[in-house]
Amino acid sequence: MTHETRTRAKIGVLVPFTNTNLEADMMLMRCRDTTLHFQRMGGYDVDEIPGSDQMAGLGASDISHDLRMISGVRPDVVLYGCTSATLTHGPSFDKQLALDIKAGSGALSITAAGALVSAIKTLGVTKVGFSSPYLGEINRQAVDFLAQNQITTVKCAGIGRNLGNYGQGELTPDEVFDLACQADHPDAEAIVLSCTDMRAVEAIDRIEAALGKPVVTSNQALMFALMRALGLPRQGNTPGQLFDLL
């Protein structure tokens, strides 16, 4: 039997406690010889519709305990696995949170929102179609977040109904595909799908084949950012044109 070394990198991930898809996606895209370690975060009410105030509250919540727990594995990088929690605050907050996580964990830190922007810029595009399972208010904040990073959203497509904390994660890859198609526009150079609890990774190849454009998702962008930061090689389990740029 051939064993992995498990010595290439230790990856810590902070994940909202109701999220059911980030861990699965990260395991799906995991680079051989790396290990993944998850710490679940609270800071929001599971019974409330995840609107702007709730997500902003999550972003501003005290994660010092979570950082102490994840630091126990001596991670090389710590990922902040919620996009909307910092989209609702803006780019400056997002960057400061990454610095705070680095200071609290002693590891490189990457946020989902920061990774999303970095991936879009790596593709060299400035005009995107955007979609998510968020409420309209958060979508507007997301569009503004991208605009502050010199990225123009030429079309924004919402899910069309209010989804609870579990409803976002229950969307199927087929529903995500339809959502991506709704966000397409002749001027869009790429399609952006935001939310770490949406099953977008599984739909990337199908969307790119149908629309002929690169797709960027929150979880894919997180994996791309950490692989580039740590110099990890591309695996056959990393979907999308984005990974061609490693």
C-alpha positions, 0 to 999 in steps of 0.5 A, a space after each residue: 500500500 502506498 501512503 501519502 506523506 501528509 507533510 506538504 501542507 496543513 490547511 486550517 479552515 474556519 467554516 460557519 457552523 451550518 455550512 454543509 458544502 465547504 468541507 466537501 468541496 475542499 476535500 474534493 479539490 484537496 492536493 495530495 499530501 496535504 491535510 485539511 482541518 476545520 473549525 466551525 464558527 458561530 456568531 449568527 442565529 440559525 433560525 434567521 434568514 441570513 440577511 445583511 445584518 446577520 452576515 455582517 454580525 458573523 464577520 464582526 464576531 469574536 473568533 479568538 477561540 476559533 483561532 486558538 483551536 485551529 492553531 493547535 494543528 500548526 497550520 500553514 494557512 488559515 482560510 476564512 470560509 464565509 464570503 458574505 460575512 466580509 462582503 457586507 463590510 467592504 474591502 478594508 474590513 476584509 483585508 484587516 480580518 485577514 491580518 487579524 487571523 494571521 496575527 492570531 494563528 501565526 499562519 498565512 490567511 486568506 478570506 473567501 471574499 479576498 480570494 474571489 477578487 484575486 481569482 477574477 483579477 488573475 483571469 484578467 477580466 474586469 466585467 462579470 456576471 454575478 450570482 449567489 443564493 443571497 438576499 438582494 441586499 447582500 447581492 448589492 453589497 457584493 456588487 459594490 465590493 467588486 466595484 471597489 476592486 475595479 470589477 464591474 458587474 454587468 448582470 446580477 442574478 438572484 435566486 428569486 426567493 429567501 433561503 434560510 441558512 440550510 436552504 443555501 446549501 441544499 441547492 443542487 448543482 443543476 440549480 446552480 447551473 441555471 443560476 449561472 446561466 441567468 447571470 450571463 450577459 454578452 459583456 460578461 467576461 466571466 461568471 462569478 458564483 459567490 457563497 461557500 455553502 453553494 454547490 457551485 464547484 461541481 457545476 463549474 465544468 458544465 457552466 464553462 462548456 455551456 457559456 464559453 467563459 471562465 467561472 469563479 466560485 468562492 470555494 474554487 477561489 479559496 483553493 486556487 489562492 492557497 495552492 498558489 500561495 503555498 506553491 502546490 501543484 495542480 491536481 486532476 480534481 480542480 475544475 475550471 479554467 482558473 486552475 490553468 493559470 497555476 
